Amino acid sequence: MALERPAPPKAFELEASEGLRRSAGTTFSIAAGGGAPPALSYAHHLFTLNRRDILAGAGLGAAKEEGWGYLAGPQGPLGGAAPSPAVLAVVAVKNGVPSFTHRQEGWLARKTRETIDLASQLPEVQSGSYELRMLRLPSVQLTDAVWLKNKGRGEDIVIPIASKSKQLVAGRKYTADDFLNVARGLAKESVFDNSPRSELTSGA
């Protein structure tokens, strides 16, 4: 079976597109508020696990739903997604309404796509039933990871995308327990930091 990729509500996609157009900058070669809408791809459900829950021994089930993320770039020559998304965009729920919160340009979009592609080719994913999720541990070494939720029997799989810690290796497959055991040790020495990720945190 292929990796299951739940589709977000249409309102999130519209808010991501409009938010990116409003912020524009140089990425899409358009002026803020105008031009063609960016191409969105690789939609992923975002969850956050906080330091307190990690230290308390909580599992991934304690992760809180945050919203939806997208990879984005300029329209391709024939329309549709560009071959190399350049931006990671996030739409969260605020007061019950989808709200564009931020964008990050550069390497993180590329690393996210590469890790999702890697996850989709794992033998256990090909033969099993897993749902694509994205997991953020902002208070634990700025860790971002692909979370493969096992919809059958067996453990979930976590593959870090980026982390300041060399103990969580980007691109390596972890069982949920192994991942959380490492994260728990790191949480004891971490402080909250929600600043943009730099290239050095990619683990590359």
Secondary structure, DSSP 8 states (H G I E B T S, - for coil): ---B-----HHHHHHHHHHHHHH-TTTTSS-TT-SS--EEEEEEEEEE--HHHHHTT--GGG-EEEEEEEEEE---TTSS--SS--EEEEEEEETTEEEEEEEEESHHHHHHHHHHHHHHT-HHHHHS-EEEEEEEETTTTTEEEEEEEESSSS--EEEEEE-S-TTS-TT--EEHHHHHHHHHHHHTT-----S---GGGG--
